[in-house]
Amino acid sequence: MKALKRGKNISVNVENITTFGLWLFANGREYFLSYKDYPCFKDQTLKAIQNVELIHGYHLHWPDLDVDLETDNLENPEKYPLKSKPIKTGSSRNPVGRAA
């Protein structure tokens, strides 16, 4: 994906998707986003993962996944200790109004 900002090409590209995570190239740097650290990408479609935009030169946006990251998150993960957790579906809780 390419974006034009003040006459300069700013590009971002998903280079590879593996069983462990994905390789992303942005602003001339390569990043590895593991599914352990970024579970929002696991089990997503190839099309949804590859549909990434680079906004303002530092903001990564996946519109199909409603995911937003800044390149600083990838370059300095120690500054961002909070991690997202996958939402579990198929809960064993009883449906509303039903007795256990």
C-alpha positions as CSV (number, residue, x, y, z in Angstrom):
1,M,0.0,0.0,0.0
2,K,1.3,3.5,-0.8
3,A,0.3,6.8,0.4
4,L,1.3,10.2,-0.8
5,K,2.3,12.8,1.8
6,R,3.6,16.2,0.7
7,G,5.2,14.8,-2.4
8,K,6.9,11.9,-0.8
9,N,6.0,8.2,-1.1
10,I,5.4,6.6,2.3
11,S,4.9,2.9,2.0
12,V,3.9,0.0,4.1
13,N,3.7,-3.6,3.1
14,V,3.1,-7.0,4.7
15,E,6.1,-8.9,3.5
16,N,5.3,-12.4,4.9
17,I,2.8,-14.2,7.0
18,T,3.9,-17.3,8.9
19,T,2.3,-19.6,11.5
20,F,4.0,-17.5,14.2
21,G,3.2,-14.0,13.0
22,L,3.7,-11.5,10.2
23,W,6.5,-9.5,8.8
24,L,5.7,-5.8,8.1
25,F,7.9,-3.3,6.2
26,A,7.2,0.3,7.0
27,N,9.3,3.5,6.7
28,G,12.3,1.5,5.5
29,R,12.3,-0.8,8.5
30,E,11.1,-4.4,8.9
31,Y,9.1,-5.5,11.9
32,F,7.9,-8.9,13.2
33,L,4.5,-9.0,14.8
34,S,4.1,-12.3,16.6
35,Y,0.6,-13.7,17.2
36,K,1.5,-14.0,20.8
37,D,2.0,-10.3,21.2
38,Y,-0.6,-9.3,18.5
39,P,-3.4,-11.9,18.7
40,C,-5.7,-9.7,16.7
41,F,-4.0,-10.9,13.5
42,K,-4.2,-14.6,14.2
43,D,-6.8,-16.5,12.2
44,Q,-7.6,-13.4,10.0
45,T,-7.8,-13.5,6.2
46,L,-4.9,-12.8,4.1
47,K,-6.8,-9.9,2.4
48,A,-7.6,-8.3,5.8
49,I,-4.0,-8.5,7.0
50,Q,-2.6,-7.1,3.8
51,N,-5.0,-4.2,3.8
52,V,-2.8,-1.9,5.9
53,E,-2.4,1.9,5.6
54,L,0.3,4.1,6.9
55,I,-1.1,7.4,8.1
56,H,1.1,10.5,8.9
57,G,4.2,8.3,8.6
58,Y,3.8,6.5,11.9
59,H,0.2,5.4,12.3
60,L,-0.5,1.8,11.0
61,H,-4.2,1.2,10.4
62,W,-5.9,-2.1,9.3
63,P,-9.5,-0.9,8.4
64,D,-10.8,-4.5,7.9
65,L,-9.7,-5.5,11.4
66,D,-10.2,-2.2,13.2
67,V,-6.6,-2.4,14.4
68,D,-4.4,0.7,15.0
69,L,-0.7,0.7,16.0
70,E,2.0,3.3,15.9
71,T,5.5,2.4,14.7
72,D,6.8,3.4,18.1
73,N,4.8,0.4,19.6
74,L,6.9,-1.8,17.4
75,E,10.2,-0.1,17.8
76,N,10.0,0.3,21.6
77,P,7.7,-2.5,23.0
78,E,9.1,-2.0,26.5
79,K,7.3,1.4,26.7
80,Y,3.9,-0.4,26.1
81,P,3.6,-3.2,28.6
82,L,-0.2,-3.6,28.2
83,K,-1.1,-6.3,25.7
84,S,-4.4,-7.1,24.1
85,K,-6.0,-10.4,24.8
86,P,-8.1,-12.4,22.3
87,I,-11.8,-12.5,23.0
88,K,-12.9,-16.0,23.6
89,T,-16.1,-17.1,21.9
90,G,-18.3,-20.0,22.6
91,S,-18.4,-19.3,26.3
92,S,-19.5,-22.0,28.7
93,R,-21.8,-19.6,30.5
94,N,-25.5,-20.3,30.5
95,P,-27.6,-18.2,28.2
96,V,-29.7,-15.4,29.9
97,G,-32.8,-16.7,31.5
98,R,-31.8,-20.4,31.7
99,A,-31.1,-22.2,34.9
100,A,-27.8,-24.0,35.5
